[in-house]
Amino acid sequence: MDKYVELAKKTIDLIISKNEVYVPSDDELTDEMKNGRAGAFVSIHEGGKLRGCIGTIAPTCKNIAEEIVSNAIAASTRDPRFNPIRTEELGSLEINVDVLSPEEPIDSPDQLDVKKYGVIVEKGYKRGLLLPDLEGVDTVEEQIAIARQKAGLDLTENGVKMYRFEVVRHV
């Protein structure tokens, strides 16, 4: 199993089954996980359907490992769209971890590729993000529309800034 996914899975299993925070040993982590800093998303699926997804656009913790632990706990217990994961679900979960590159501003949707880049839309304090290469999101227009909806921005609203980023997806 991929070390990033393994860390998220162990974190979810322990927080759900014993309400304890998983603390990995150094030998369980890659150098990047110990020394790198980046935003990260933990996505949980069950039976092919989204069951939880929480992440950070930019780093908020001292390293990627702590970012994954924090977001795995949040995705499994505090995603407002879902009830917390139950112990009996633990064996049937599929977990992905996306590590984000720094965002870069773009001037046009032409600078996006729905398979390669995630998108962030922003106006004032409203901000929405959509990861790249998601099932059912096939066009840049769909990607931007979903990100705008998540931000609470109307599709016709002007003055919206856009950013793109890449991810390394761990499955």
Phi and psi in radians as a Rosetta constraint file:
Dihedral C 1 N 2 CA 2 C 2 CIRCULARHARMONIC -0.972 0.35
Dihedral N 2 CA 2 C 2 N 3 CIRCULARHARMONIC 2.390 0.35
Dihedral C 2 N 3 CA 3 C 3 CIRCULARHARMONIC -1.097 0.35
Dihedral N 3 CA 3 C 3 N 4 CIRCULARHARMONIC -0.575 0.35
Dihedral C 3 N 4 CA 4 C 4 CIRCULARHARMONIC -1.196 0.35
Dihedral N 4 CA 4 C 4 N 5 CIRCULARHARMONIC -0.788 0.35
Dihedral C 4 N 5 CA 5 C 5 CIRCULARHARMONIC -1.183 0.35
Dihedral N 5 CA 5 C 5 N 6 CIRCULARHARMONIC -0.705 0.35
Dihedral C 5 N 6 CA 6 C 6 CIRCULARHARMONIC -1.045 0.35
Dihedral N 6 CA 6 C 6 N 7 CIRCULARHARMONIC -0.727 0.35
Dihedral C 6 N 7 CA 7 C 7 CIRCULARHARMONIC -1.103 0.35
Dihedral N 7 CA 7 C 7 N 8 CIRCULARHARMONIC -0.783 0.35
Dihedral C 7 N 8 CA 8 C 8 CIRCULARHARMONIC -1.101 0.35
Dihedral N 8 CA 8 C 8 N 9 CIRCULARHARMONIC -0.752 0.35
Dihedral C 8 N 9 CA 9 C 9 CIRCULARHARMONIC -1.115 0.35
Dihedral N 9 CA 9 C 9 N 10 CIRCULARHARMONIC -0.820 0.35
Dihedral C 9 N 10 CA 10 C 10 CIRCULARHARMONIC -1.068 0.35
Dihedral N 10 CA 10 C 10 N 11 CIRCULARHARMONIC -0.679 0.35
Dihedral C 10 N 11 CA 11 C 11 CIRCULARHARMONIC -1.102 0.35
Dihedral N 11 CA 11 C 11 N 12 CIRCULARHARMONIC -0.829 0.35
Dihedral C 11 N 12 CA 12 C 12 CIRCULARHARMONIC -1.116 0.35
Dihedral N 12 CA 12 C 12 N 13 CIRCULARHARMONIC -0.811 0.35
Dihedral C 12 N 13 CA 13 C 13 CIRCULARHARMONIC -0.999 0.35
Dihedral N 13 CA 13 C 13 N 14 CIRCULARHARMONIC -0.781 0.35
Dihedral C 13 N 14 CA 14 C 14 CIRCULARHARMONIC -1.285 0.35
Dihedral N 14 CA 14 C 14 N 15 CIRCULARHARMONIC -0.706 0.35
Dihedral C 14 N 15 CA 15 C 15 CIRCULARHARMONIC -1.183 0.35
Dihedral N 15 CA 15 C 15 N 16 CIRCULARHARMONIC -0.640 0.35
Dihedral C 15 N 16 CA 16 C 16 CIRCULARHARMONIC -1.358 0.35
Dihedral N 16 CA 16 C 16 N 17 CIRCULARHARMONIC -0.760 0.35
Dihedral C 16 N 17 CA 17 C 17 CIRCULARHARMONIC -1.401 0.35
Dihedral N 17 CA 17 C 17 N 18 CIRCULARHARMONIC -0.577 0.35
Dihedral C 17 N 18 CA 18 C 18 CIRCULARHARMONIC -2.261 0.35
Dihedral N 18 CA 18 C 18 N 19 CIRCULARHARMONIC 0.012 0.35
Dihedral C 18 N 19 CA 19 C 19 CIRCULARHARMONIC 0.967 0.35
Dihedral N 19 CA 19 C 19 N 20 CIRCULARHARMONIC 0.711 0.35
Dihedral C 19 N 20 CA 20 C 20 CIRCULARHARMONIC -2.130 0.35
Dihedral N 20 CA 20 C 20 N 21 CIRCULARHARMONIC 2.599 0.35
Dihedral C 20 N 21 CA 21 C 21 CIRCULARHARMONIC -1.549 0.35
Dihedral N 21 CA 21 C 21 N 22 CIRCULARHARMONIC 2.249 0.35
Dihedral C 21 N 22 CA 22 C 22 CIRCULARHARMONIC -1.288 0.35
Dihedral N 22 CA 22 C 22 N 23 CIRCULARHARMONIC 2.303 0.35
Dihedral C 22 N 23 CA 23 C 23 CIRCULARHARMONIC -2.092 0.35
Dihedral N 23 CA 23 C 23 N 24 CIRCULARHARMONIC 1.855 0.35
Dihedral C 23 N 24 CA 24 C 24 CIRCULARHARMONIC -1.286 0.35
Dihedral N 24 CA 24 C 24 N 25 CIRCULARHARMONIC 2.681 0.35
Dihedral C 24 N 25 CA 25 C 25 CIRCULARHARMONIC -1.446 0.35
Dihedral N 25 CA 25 C 25 N 26 CIRCULARHARMONIC 2.774 0.35
Dihedral C 25 N 26 CA 26 C 26 CIRCULARHARMONIC -0.999 0.35
Dihedral N 26 CA 26 C 26 N 27 CIRCULARHARMONIC -0.637 0.35
Dihedral C 26 N 27 CA 27 C 27 CIRCULARHARMONIC -1.296 0.35
Dihedral N 27 CA 27 C 27 N 28 CIRCULARHARMONIC -0.160 0.35
Dihedral C 27 N 28 CA 28 C 28 CIRCULARHARMONIC -1.476 0.35
Dihedral N 28 CA 28 C 28 N 29 CIRCULARHARMONIC -0.197 0.35
Dihedral C 28 N 29 CA 29 C 29 CIRCULARHARMONIC -1.934 0.35
Dihedral N 29 CA 29 C 29 N 30 CIRCULARHARMONIC 2.564 0.35
Dihedral C 29 N 30 CA 30 C 30 CIRCULARHARMONIC -1.361 0.35
Dihedral N 30 CA 30 C 30 N 31 CIRCULARHARMONIC 2.897 0.35
Dihedral C 30 N 31 CA 31 C 31 CIRCULARHARMONIC -1.028 0.35
Dihedral N 31 CA 31 C 31 N 32 CIRCULARHARMONIC -0.712 0.35
Dihedral C 31 N 32 CA 32 C 32 CIRCULARHARMONIC -1.077 0.35
Dihedral N 32 CA 32 C 32 N 33 CIRCULARHARMONIC -0.718 0.35
Dihedral C 32 N 33 CA 33 C 33 CIRCULARHARMONIC -1.129 0.35
Dihedral N 33 CA 33 C 33 N 34 CIRCULARHARMONIC -0.609 0.35
Dihedral C 33 N 34 CA 34 C 34 CIRCULARHARMONIC -1.421 0.35
Dihedral N 34 CA 34 C 34 N 35 CIRCULARHARMONIC -0.637 0.35
Dihedral C 34 N 35 CA 35 C 35 CIRCULARHARMONIC -1.952 0.35
Dihedral N 35 CA 35 C 35 N 36 CIRCULARHARMONIC -0.334 0.35
Dihedral C 35 N 36 CA 36 C 36 CIRCULARHARMONIC -1.486 0.35
Dihedral N 36 CA 36 C 36 N 37 CIRCULARHARMONIC 2.742 0.35
Dihedral C 36 N 37 CA 37 C 37 CIRCULARHARMONIC -2.262 0.35
Dihedral N 37 CA 37 C 37 N 38 CIRCULARHARMONIC 2.312 0.35
Dihedral C 37 N 38 CA 38 C 38 CIRCULARHARMONIC -2.910 0.35
Dihedral N 38 CA 38 C 38 N 39 CIRCULARHARMONIC 2.751 0.35
Dihedral C 38 N 39 CA 39 C 39 CIRCULARHARMONIC -1.186 0.35
Dihedral N 39 CA 39 C 39 N 40 CIRCULARHARMONIC 2.685 0.35
Dihedral C 39 N 40 CA 40 C 40 CIRCULARHARMONIC -2.643 0.35
Dihedral N 40 CA 40 C 40 N 41 CIRCULARHARMONIC 2.560 0.35
Dihedral C 40 N 41 CA 41 C 41 CIRCULARHARMONIC -2.068 0.35
Dihedral N 41 CA 41 C 41 N 42 CIRCULARHARMONIC 2.419 0.35
Dihedral C 41 N 42 CA 42 C 42 CIRCULARHARMONIC -1.960 0.35
Dihedral N 42 CA 42 C 42 N 43 CIRCULARHARMONIC 2.098 0.35
Dihedral C 42 N 43 CA 43 C 43 CIRCULARHARMONIC -1.962 0.35
Dihedral N 43 CA 43 C 43 N 44 CIRCULARHARMONIC 2.318 0.35
Dihedral C 43 N 44 CA 44 C 44 CIRCULARHARMONIC -2.065 0.35
Dihedral N 44 CA 44 C 44 N 45 CIRCULARHARMONIC 2.240 0.35
Dihedral C 44 N 45 CA 45 C 45 CIRCULARHARMONIC -2.132 0.35
Dihedral N 45 CA 45 C 45 N 46 CIRCULARHARMONIC 2.631 0.35
Dihedral C 45 N 46 CA 46 C 46 CIRCULARHARMONIC -2.403 0.35
Dihedral N 46 CA 46 C 46 N 47 CIRCULARHARMONIC 2.128 0.35
Dihedral C 46 N 47 CA 47 C 47 CIRCULARHARMONIC 1.048 0.35
Dihedral N 47 CA 47 C 47 N 48 CIRCULARHARMONIC 0.579 0.35
Dihedral C 47 N 48 CA 48 C 48 CIRCULARHARMONIC 1.405 0.35
Dihedral N 48 CA 48 C 48 N 49 CIRCULARHARMONIC -0.031 0.35
Dihedral C 48 N 49 CA 49 C 49 CIRCULARHARMONIC -1.901 0.35
Dihedral N 49 CA 49 C 49 N 50 CIRCULARHARMONIC 2.495 0.35
Dihedral C 49 N 50 CA 50 C 50 CIRCULARHARMONIC -1.032 0.35
Dihedral N 50 CA 50 C 50 N 51 CIRCULARHARMONIC 2.344 0.35
Dihedral C 50 N 51 CA 51 C 51 CIRCULARHARMONIC -2.137 0.35
Dihedral N 51 CA 51 C 51 N 52 CIRCULARHARMONIC -0.253 0.35
Dihedral C 51 N 52 CA 52 C 52 CIRCULARHARMONIC 3.054 0.35
Dihedral N 52 CA 52 C 52 N 53 CIRCULARHARMONIC 2.503 0.35
Dihedral C 52 N 53 CA 53 C 53 CIRCULARHARMONIC -2.773 0.35
Dihedral N 53 CA 53 C 53 N 54 CIRCULARHARMONIC 2.029 0.35
Dihedral C 53 N 54 CA 54 C 54 CIRCULARHARMONIC -2.408 0.35
Dihedral N 54 CA 54 C 54 N 55 CIRCULARHARMONIC 2.508 0.35
Dihedral C 54 N 55 CA 55 C 55 CIRCULARHARMONIC -2.809 0.35
Dihedral N 55 CA 55 C 55 N 56 CIRCULARHARMONIC -3.141 0.35
Dihedral C 55 N 56 CA 56 C 56 CIRCULARHARMONIC -2.175 0.35
Dihedral N 56 CA 56 C 56 N 57 CIRCULARHARMONIC 2.419 0.35
Dihedral C 56 N 57 CA 57 C 57 CIRCULARHARMONIC -1.295 0.35
Dihedral N 57 CA 57 C 57 N 58 CIRCULARHARMONIC -0.675 0.35
Dihedral C 57 N 58 CA 58 C 58 CIRCULARHARMONIC -2.240 0.35
Dihedral N 58 CA 58 C 58 N 59 CIRCULARHARMONIC 2.839 0.35
Dihedral C 58 N 59 CA 59 C 59 CIRCULARHARMONIC -1.120 0.35
Dihedral N 59 CA 59 C 59 N 60 CIRCULARHARMONIC 2.441 0.35
Dihedral C 59 N 60 CA 60 C 60 CIRCULARHARMONIC -2.151 0.35
Dihedral N 60 CA 60 C 60 N 61 CIRCULARHARMONIC -0.147 0.35
Dihedral C 60 N 61 CA 61 C 61 CIRCULARHARMONIC -2.055 0.35
Dihedral N 61 CA 61 C 61 N 62 CIRCULARHARMONIC 3.049 0.35
Dihedral C 61 N 62 CA 62 C 62 CIRCULARHARMONIC -1.272 0.35
Dihedral N 62 CA 62 C 62 N 63 CIRCULARHARMONIC -0.367 0.35
Dihedral C 62 N 63 CA 63 C 63 CIRCULARHARMONIC -2.752 0.35
Dihedral N 63 CA 63 C 63 N 64 CIRCULARHARMONIC 3.025 0.35
Dihedral C 63 N 64 CA 64 C 64 CIRCULARHARMONIC -1.123 0.35
Dihedral N 64 CA 64 C 64 N 65 CIRCULARHARMONIC -0.638 0.35
Dihedral C 64 N 65 CA 65 C 65 CIRCULARHARMONIC -1.035 0.35
Dihedral N 65 CA 65 C 65 N 66 CIRCULARHARMONIC -0.823 0.35
Dihedral C 65 N 66 CA 66 C 66 CIRCULARHARMONIC -1.152 0.35
Dihedral N 66 CA 66 C 66 N 67 CIRCULARHARMONIC -0.588 0.35
Dihedral C 66 N 67 CA 67 C 67 CIRCULARHARMONIC -1.085 0.35
Dihedral N 67 CA 67 C 67 N 68 CIRCULARHARMONIC -0.776 0.35
Dihedral C 67 N 68 CA 68 C 68 CIRCULARHARMONIC -1.141 0.35
Dihedral N 68 CA 68 C 68 N 69 CIRCULARHARMONIC -0.806 0.35
Dihedral C 68 N 69 CA 69 C 69 CIRCULARHARMONIC -1.033 0.35
Dihedral N 69 CA 69 C 69 N 70 CIRCULARHARMONIC -0.842 0.35
Dihedral C 69 N 70 CA 70 C 70 CIRCULARHARMONIC -1.060 0.35
Dihedral N 70 CA 70 C 70 N 71 CIRCULARHARMONIC -0.787 0.35
Dihedral C 70 N 71 CA 71 C 71 CIRCULARHARMONIC -1.321 0.35
Dihedral N 71 CA 71 C 71 N 72 CIRCULARHARMONIC -0.508 0.35
Dihedral C 71 N 72 CA 72 C 72 CIRCULARHARMONIC -1.155 0.35
Dihedral N 72 CA 72 C 72 N 73 CIRCULARHARMONIC -0.729 0.35
Dihedral C 72 N 73 CA 73 C 73 CIRCULARHARMONIC -1.093 0.35
Dihedral N 73 CA 73 C 73 N 74 CIRCULARHARMONIC -0.823 0.35
Dihedral C 73 N 74 CA 74 C 74 CIRCULARHARMONIC -1.119 0.35
Dihedral N 74 CA 74 C 74 N 75 CIRCULARHARMONIC -0.757 0.35
Dihedral C 74 N 75 CA 75 C 75 CIRCULARHARMONIC -1.128 0.35
Dihedral N 75 CA 75 C 75 N 76 CIRCULARHARMONIC -0.570 0.35
Dihedral C 75 N 76 CA 76 C 76 CIRCULARHARMONIC -1.566 0.35
Dihedral N 76 CA 76 C 76 N 77 CIRCULARHARMONIC -0.296 0.35
Dihedral C 76 N 77 CA 77 C 77 CIRCULARHARMONIC -2.215 0.35
Dihedral N 77 CA 77 C 77 N 78 CIRCULARHARMONIC -0.369 0.35
Dihedral C 77 N 78 CA 78 C 78 CIRCULARHARMONIC -2.294 0.35
Dihedral N 78 CA 78 C 78 N 79 CIRCULARHARMONIC 0.245 0.35
Dihedral C 78 N 79 CA 79 C 79 CIRCULARHARMONIC -1.205 0.35
Dihedral N 79 CA 79 C 79 N 80 CIRCULARHARMONIC 2.049 0.35
Dihedral C 79 N 80 CA 80 C 80 CIRCULARHARMONIC -1.134 0.35
Dihedral N 80 CA 80 C 80 N 81 CIRCULARHARMONIC -0.225 0.35
Dihedral C 80 N 81 CA 81 C 81 CIRCULARHARMONIC -1.441 0.35
Dihedral N 81 CA 81 C 81 N 82 CIRCULARHARMONIC -0.233 0.35
Dihedral C 81 N 82 CA 82 C 82 CIRCULARHARMONIC -2.391 0.35
Dihedral N 82 CA 82 C 82 N 83 CIRCULARHARMONIC 2.729 0.35
Dihedral C 82 N 83 CA 83 C 83 CIRCULARHARMONIC -1.238 0.35
Dihedral N 83 CA 83 C 83 N 84 CIRCULARHARMONIC 2.706 0.35
Dihedral C 83 N 84 CA 84 C 84 CIRCULARHARMONIC -1.010 0.35
Dihedral N 84 CA 84 C 84 N 85 CIRCULARHARMONIC 2.617 0.35
Dihedral C 84 N 85 CA 85 C 85 CIRCULARHARMONIC -1.027 0.35
Dihedral N 85 CA 85 C 85 N 86 CIRCULARHARMONIC 2.487 0.35
Dihedral C 85 N 86 CA 86 C 86 CIRCULARHARMONIC -1.818 0.35
Dihedral N 86 CA 86 C 86 N 87 CIRCULARHARMONIC 2.683 0.35
Dihedral C 86 N 87 CA 87 C 87 CIRCULARHARMONIC -0.919 0.35
Dihedral N 87 CA 87 C 87 N 88 CIRCULARHARMONIC -0.719 0.35
Dihedral C 87 N 88 CA 88 C 88 CIRCULARHARMONIC -1.195 0.35
Dihedral N 88 CA 88 C 88 N 89 CIRCULARHARMONIC -0.221 0.35
Dihedral C 88 N 89 CA 89 C 89 CIRCULARHARMONIC -1.518 0.35
Dihedral N 89 CA 89 C 89 N 90 CIRCULARHARMONIC -0.293 0.35
Dihedral C 89 N 90 CA 90 C 90 CIRCULARHARMONIC -0.950 0.35
Dihedral N 90 CA 90 C 90 N 91 CIRCULARHARMONIC -0.640 0.35
Dihedral C 90 N 91 CA 91 C 91 CIRCULARHARMONIC -1.306 0.35
Dihedral N 91 CA 91 C 91 N 92 CIRCULARHARMONIC -0.210 0.35
Dihedral C 91 N 92 CA 92 C 92 CIRCULARHARMONIC -1.972 0.35
Dihedral N 92 CA 92 C 92 N 93 CIRCULARHARMONIC 0.205 0.35
Dihedral C 92 N 93 CA 93 C 93 CIRCULARHARMONIC -1.522 0.35
Dihedral N 93 CA 93 C 93 N 94 CIRCULARHARMONIC 2.504 0.35
Dihedral C 93 N 94 CA 94 C 94 CIRCULARHARMONIC -1.950 0.35
Dihedral N 94 CA 94 C 94 N 95 CIRCULARHARMONIC 2.258 0.35
Dihedral C 94 N 95 CA 95 C 95 CIRCULARHARMONIC -2.149 0.35
Dihedral N 95 CA 95 C 95 N 96 CIRCULARHARMONIC 2.349 0.35
Dihedral C 95 N 96 CA 96 C 96 CIRCULARHARMONIC -2.142 0.35
Dihedral N 96 CA 96 C 96 N 97 CIRCULARHARMONIC 2.593 0.35
Dihedral C 96 N 97 CA 97 C 97 CIRCULARHARMONIC -2.197 0.35
Dihedral N 97 CA 97 C 97 N 98 CIRCULARHARMONIC 2.182 0.35
Dihedral C 97 N 98 CA 98 C 98 CIRCULARHARMONIC -1.915 0.35
Dihedral N 98 CA 98 C 98 N 99 CIRCULARHARMONIC 2.168 0.35
Dihedral C 98 N 99 CA 99 C 99 CIRCULARHARMONIC -1.795 0.35
Dihedral N 99 CA 99 C 99 N 100 CIRCULARHARMONIC 2.164 0.35
Dihedral C 99 N 100 CA 100 C 100 CIRCULARHARMONIC -1.600 0.35
Dihedral N 100 CA 100 C 100 N 101 CIRCULARHARMONIC 2.487 0.35
Dihedral C 100 N 101 CA 101 C 101 CIRCULARHARMONIC -1.384 0.35
Dihedral N 101 CA 101 C 101 N 102 CIRCULARHARMONIC 2.852 0.35
Dihedral C 101 N 102 CA 102 C 102 CIRCULARHARMONIC -1.040 0.35
Dihedral N 102 CA 102 C 102 N 103 CIRCULARHARMONIC 2.537 0.35
Dihedral C 102 N 103 CA 103 C 103 CIRCULARHARMONIC -1.271 0.35
Dihedral N 103 CA 103 C 103 N 104 CIRCULARHARMONIC 2.640 0.35
Dihedral C 103 N 104 CA 104 C 104 CIRCULARHARMONIC -2.330 0.35
Dihedral N 104 CA 104 C 104 N 105 CIRCULARHARMONIC 2.391 0.35
Dihedral C 104 N 105 CA 105 C 105 CIRCULARHARMONIC -1.169 0.35
Dihedral N 105 CA 105 C 105 N 106 CIRCULARHARMONIC 2.553 0.35
Dihedral C 105 N 106 CA 106 C 106 CIRCULARHARMONIC -2.252 0.35
Dihedral N 106 CA 106 C 106 N 107 CIRCULARHARMONIC 2.726 0.35
Dihedral C 106 N 107 CA 107 C 107 CIRCULARHARMONIC -1.737 0.35
Dihedral N 107 CA 107 C 107 N 108 CIRCULARHARMONIC -0.282 0.35
Dihedral C 107 N 108 CA 108 C 108 CIRCULARHARMONIC -2.697 0.35
Dihedral N 108 CA 108 C 108 N 109 CIRCULARHARMONIC 2.611 0.35
Dihedral C 108 N 109 CA 109 C 109 CIRCULARHARMONIC -1.033 0.35
Dihedral N 109 CA 109 C 109 N 110 CIRCULARHARMONIC -0.350 0.35
Dihedral C 109 N 110 CA 110 C 110 CIRCULARHARMONIC -1.088 0.35
Dihedral N 110 CA 110 C 110 N 111 CIRCULARHARMONIC -0.313 0.35
Dihedral C 110 N 111 CA 111 C 111 CIRCULARHARMONIC -1.567 0.35
Dihedral N 111 CA 111 C 111 N 112 CIRCULARHARMONIC 0.114 0.35
Dihedral C 111 N 112 CA 112 C 112 CIRCULARHARMONIC -1.852 0.35
Dihedral N 112 CA 112 C 112 N 113 CIRCULARHARMONIC 2.713 0.35
Dihedral C 112 N 113 CA 113 C 113 CIRCULARHARMONIC -2.468 0.35
Dihedral N 113 CA 113 C 113 N 114 CIRCULARHARMONIC 1.999 0.35
Dihedral C 113 N 114 CA 114 C 114 CIRCULARHARMONIC -0.995 0.35
Dihedral N 114 CA 114 C 114 N 115 CIRCULARHARMONIC -0.460 0.35
Dihedral C 114 N 115 CA 115 C 115 CIRCULARHARMONIC -1.475 0.35
Dihedral N 115 CA 115 C 115 N 116 CIRCULARHARMONIC -0.519 0.35
Dihedral C 115 N 116 CA 116 C 116 CIRCULARHARMONIC -1.725 0.35
Dihedral N 116 CA 116 C 116 N 117 CIRCULARHARMONIC -0.688 0.35
Dihedral C 116 N 117 CA 117 C 117 CIRCULARHARMONIC -2.011 0.35
Dihedral N 117 CA 117 C 117 N 118 CIRCULARHARMONIC 2.451 0.35
Dihedral C 117 N 118 CA 118 C 118 CIRCULARHARMONIC -1.484 0.35
Dihedral N 118 CA 118 C 118 N 119 CIRCULARHARMONIC 2.896 0.35
Dihedral C 118 N 119 CA 119 C 119 CIRCULARHARMONIC -2.279 0.35
Dihedral N 119 CA 119 C 119 N 120 CIRCULARHARMONIC 2.521 0.35
Dihedral C 119 N 120 CA 120 C 120 CIRCULARHARMONIC -2.139 0.35
Dihedral N 120 CA 120 C 120 N 121 CIRCULARHARMONIC 2.290 0.35
Dihedral C 120 N 121 CA 121 C 121 CIRCULARHARMONIC -1.992 0.35
Dihedral N 121 CA 121 C 121 N 122 CIRCULARHARMONIC 2.559 0.35
Dihedral C 121 N 122 CA 122 C 122 CIRCULARHARMONIC -2.644 0.35
Dihedral N 122 CA 122 C 122 N 123 CIRCULARHARMONIC 2.373 0.35
Dihedral C 122 N 123 CA 123 C 123 CIRCULARHARMONIC -2.596 0.35
Dihedral N 123 CA 123 C 123 N 124 CIRCULARHARMONIC 2.057 0.35
Dihedral C 123 N 124 CA 124 C 124 CIRCULARHARMONIC 1.057 0.35
Dihedral N 124 CA 124 C 124 N 125 CIRCULARHARMONIC -2.240 0.35
Dihedral C 124 N 125 CA 125 C 125 CIRCULARHARMONIC -1.572 0.35
Dihedral N 125 CA 125 C 125 N 126 CIRCULARHARMONIC -0.040 0.35
Dihedral C 125 N 126 CA 126 C 126 CIRCULARHARMONIC -1.531 0.35
Dihedral N 126 CA 126 C 126 N 127 CIRCULARHARMONIC 2.295 0.35
Dihedral C 126 N 127 CA 127 C 127 CIRCULARHARMONIC -2.541 0.35
Dihedral N 127 CA 127 C 127 N 128 CIRCULARHARMONIC 2.356 0.35
Dihedral C 127 N 128 CA 128 C 128 CIRCULARHARMONIC -2.338 0.35
Dihedral N 128 CA 128 C 128 N 129 CIRCULARHARMONIC 2.549 0.35
Dihedral C 128 N 129 CA 129 C 129 CIRCULARHARMONIC -2.299 0.35
Dihedral N 129 CA 129 C 129 N 130 CIRCULARHARMONIC 2.502 0.35
Dihedral C 129 N 130 CA 130 C 130 CIRCULARHARMONIC -2.363 0.35
Dihedral N 130 CA 130 C 130 N 131 CIRCULARHARMONIC 2.241 0.35
Dihedral C 130 N 131 CA 131 C 131 CIRCULARHARMONIC -1.196 0.35
Dihedral N 131 CA 131 C 131 N 132 CIRCULARHARMONIC 2.772 0.35
Dihedral C 131 N 132 CA 132 C 132 CIRCULARHARMONIC -1.404 0.35
Dihedral N 132 CA 132 C 132 N 133 CIRCULARHARMONIC 2.869 0.35
Dihedral C 132 N 133 CA 133 C 133 CIRCULARHARMONIC 0.952 0.35
Dihedral N 133 CA 133 C 133 N 134 CIRCULARHARMONIC 0.882 0.35
Dihedral C 133 N 134 CA 134 C 134 CIRCULARHARMONIC -1.739 0.35
Dihedral N 134 CA 134 C 134 N 135 CIRCULARHARMONIC 2.436 0.35
Dihedral C 134 N 135 CA 135 C 135 CIRCULARHARMONIC -1.045 0.35
Dihedral N 135 CA 135 C 135 N 136 CIRCULARHARMONIC 2.307 0.35
Dihedral C 135 N 136 CA 136 C 136 CIRCULARHARMONIC 1.562 0.35
Dihedral N 136 CA 136 C 136 N 137 CIRCULARHARMONIC -0.124 0.35
Dihedral C 136 N 137 CA 137 C 137 CIRCULARHARMONIC -1.941 0.35
Dihedral N 137 CA 137 C 137 N 138 CIRCULARHARMONIC 1.773 0.35
Dihedral C 137 N 138 CA 138 C 138 CIRCULARHARMONIC -1.889 0.35
Dihedral N 138 CA 138 C 138 N 139 CIRCULARHARMONIC -0.237 0.35
Dihedral C 138 N 139 CA 139 C 139 CIRCULARHARMONIC -2.276 0.35
Dihedral N 139 CA 139 C 139 N 140 CIRCULARHARMONIC 2.734 0.35
Dihedral C 139 N 140 CA 140 C 140 CIRCULARHARMONIC -1.055 0.35
Dihedral N 140 CA 140 C 140 N 141 CIRCULARHARMONIC -0.659 0.35
Dihedral C 140 N 141 CA 141 C 141 CIRCULARHARMONIC -1.076 0.35
Dihedral N 141 CA 141 C 141 N 142 CIRCULARHARMONIC -0.751 0.35
Dihedral C 141 N 142 CA 142 C 142 CIRCULARHARMONIC -1.111 0.35
Dihedral N 142 CA 142 C 142 N 143 CIRCULARHARMONIC -0.744 0.35
Dihedral C 142 N 143 CA 143 C 143 CIRCULARHARMONIC -1.056 0.35
Dihedral N 143 CA 143 C 143 N 144 CIRCULARHARMONIC -0.832 0.35
Dihedral C 143 N 144 CA 144 C 144 CIRCULARHARMONIC -1.149 0.35
Dihedral N 144 CA 144 C 144 N 145 CIRCULARHARMONIC -0.726 0.35
Dihedral C 144 N 145 CA 145 C 145 CIRCULARHARMONIC -1.076 0.35
Dihedral N 145 CA 145 C 145 N 146 CIRCULARHARMONIC -0.729 0.35
Dihedral C 145 N 146 CA 146 C 146 CIRCULARHARMONIC -1.187 0.35
Dihedral N 146 CA 146 C 146 N 147 CIRCULARHARMONIC -0.730 0.35
Dihedral C 146 N 147 CA 147 C 147 CIRCULARHARMONIC -1.106 0.35
Dihedral N 147 CA 147 C 147 N 148 CIRCULARHARMONIC -0.707 0.35
Dihedral C 147 N 148 CA 148 C 148 CIRCULARHARMONIC -1.091 0.35
Dihedral N 148 CA 148 C 148 N 149 CIRCULARHARMONIC -0.754 0.35
Dihedral C 148 N 149 CA 149 C 149 CIRCULARHARMONIC -1.062 0.35
Dihedral N 149 CA 149 C 149 N 150 CIRCULARHARMONIC -0.766 0.35
Dihedral C 149 N 150 CA 150 C 150 CIRCULARHARMONIC -1.091 0.35
Dihedral N 150 CA 150 C 150 N 151 CIRCULARHARMONIC -0.550 0.35
Dihedral C 150 N 151 CA 151 C 151 CIRCULARHARMONIC -1.450 0.35
Dihedral N 151 CA 151 C 151 N 152 CIRCULARHARMONIC -0.193 0.35
Dihedral C 151 N 152 CA 152 C 152 CIRCULARHARMONIC 1.364 0.35
Dihedral N 152 CA 152 C 152 N 153 CIRCULARHARMONIC 0.495 0.35
Dihedral C 152 N 153 CA 153 C 153 CIRCULARHARMONIC -1.853 0.35
Dihedral N 153 CA 153 C 153 N 154 CIRCULARHARMONIC 2.290 0.35
Dihedral C 153 N 154 CA 154 C 154 CIRCULARHARMONIC -1.137 0.35
Dihedral N 154 CA 154 C 154 N 155 CIRCULARHARMONIC 2.595 0.35
Dihedral C 154 N 155 CA 155 C 155 CIRCULARHARMONIC -1.095 0.35
Dihedral N 155 CA 155 C 155 N 156 CIRCULARHARMONIC -0.430 0.35
Dihedral C 155 N 156 CA 156 C 156 CIRCULARHARMONIC -1.720 0.35
Dihedral N 156 CA 156 C 156 N 157 CIRCULARHARMONIC -0.008 0.35
Dihedral C 156 N 157 CA 157 C 157 CIRCULARHARMONIC -1.166 0.35
Dihedral N 157 CA 157 C 157 N 158 CIRCULARHARMONIC 2.287 0.35
Dihedral C 157 N 158 CA 158 C 158 CIRCULARHARMONIC -1.572 0.35
Dihedral N 158 CA 158 C 158 N 159 CIRCULARHARMONIC 2.950 0.35
Dihedral C 158 N 159 CA 159 C 159 CIRCULARHARMONIC 1.319 0.35
Dihedral N 159 CA 159 C 159 N 160 CIRCULARHARMONIC 0.383 0.35
Dihedral C 159 N 160 CA 160 C 160 CIRCULARHARMONIC -1.562 0.35
Dihedral N 160 CA 160 C 160 N 161 CIRCULARHARMONIC 2.211 0.35
Dihedral C 160 N 161 CA 161 C 161 CIRCULARHARMONIC -1.501 0.35
Dihedral N 161 CA 161 C 161 N 162 CIRCULARHARMONIC 2.568 0.35
Dihedral C 161 N 162 CA 162 C 162 CIRCULARHARMONIC -2.214 0.35
Dihedral N 162 CA 162 C 162 N 163 CIRCULARHARMONIC 2.566 0.35
Dihedral C 162 N 163 CA 163 C 163 CIRCULARHARMONIC -2.366 0.35
Dihedral N 163 CA 163 C 163 N 164 CIRCULARHARMONIC 2.691 0.35
Dihedral C 163 N 164 CA 164 C 164 CIRCULARHARMONIC -2.172 0.35
Dihedral N 164 CA 164 C 164 N 165 CIRCULARHARMONIC 2.781 0.35
Dihedral C 164 N 165 CA 165 C 165 CIRCULARHARMONIC -2.684 0.35
Dihedral N 165 CA 165 C 165 N 166 CIRCULARHARMONIC 2.803 0.35
Dihedral C 165 N 166 CA 166 C 166 CIRCULARHARMONIC -1.927 0.35
Dihedral N 166 CA 166 C 166 N 167 CIRCULARHARMONIC 2.828 0.35
Dihedral C 166 N 167 CA 167 C 167 CIRCULARHARMONIC -2.274 0.35
Dihedral N 167 CA 167 C 167 N 168 CIRCULARHARMONIC 2.685 0.35
Dihedral C 167 N 168 CA 168 C 168 CIRCULARHARMONIC -1.853 0.35
Dihedral N 168 CA 168 C 168 N 169 CIRCULARHARMONIC 1.985 0.35
Dihedral C 168 N 169 CA 169 C 169 CIRCULARHARMONIC -1.639 0.35
Dihedral N 169 CA 169 C 169 N 170 CIRCULARHARMONIC 2.184 0.35
Dihedral C 169 N 170 CA 170 C 170 CIRCULARHARMONIC -1.866 0.35
Dihedral N 170 CA 170 C 170 N 171 CIRCULARHARMONIC 2.179 0.35
